[in-house]
Amino acid sequence: MSAVAGEPPERMRRRLLLERAAYQLAVTDRQVLDVALEAGFGSHEAFTRAFTKAYGAPPAHWRRRPGRTQIPAPSEVHVHPPGSVGCPPPRR
């Protein structure tokens, strides 16, 4: 999987969960903790650390002025809201 996608499966999974969480923060008024738990994080703090690393701002700050929801990735596989995952077209 790593050779094909360009990133390990766990990193891809975490990135996709963060992208979905960013979308939810941008379009809903759900509590940050609820979004964090749904994304598989065990605590608000762990989610905030991962989100800040990926997006450059803590979730509550980012929510006030949301930017891009996609995180750059070698595979070009991203969350496409409201709930699907999109893959790039096949290369010939």
Secondary structure, 3 states (H helix, E strand, C coil): CHHHHCCCHHHHHHHHHHHHHHHHHHHCCCCHHHHHHHCCCCCHHHHHHHHHHHHCCCHHHHHHCCCCCCCCCCCCCEEECCCEEECCCCCC
